[in-house]
């Protein structure tokens, strides 16, 4: 797709080259870039506060699983409220 890419190009130059591509090629490039980032992305470590919150939520669920709502029900409710 980006044949002849020179590693010495700046991001601005690379973007200029990418913008010269057809819309279809730009979309394919965007998807390829997204896939490469997604495959390398690591989740950042949780903060201590986040761990405490998750542990609390898990404890509440384990204490009374019937008190929870299915995800689709929660999402439906959120959509209605927005």
Secondary structure, 3 states (H helix, E strand, C coil): CCCCCCCCCCHHHHHHHHHCCCHHHHHHHHHHHHHHHHHHCCCCCCCHHHHHHHHHHHHHHHHCHHHCCCHHHHHHHHHHHC
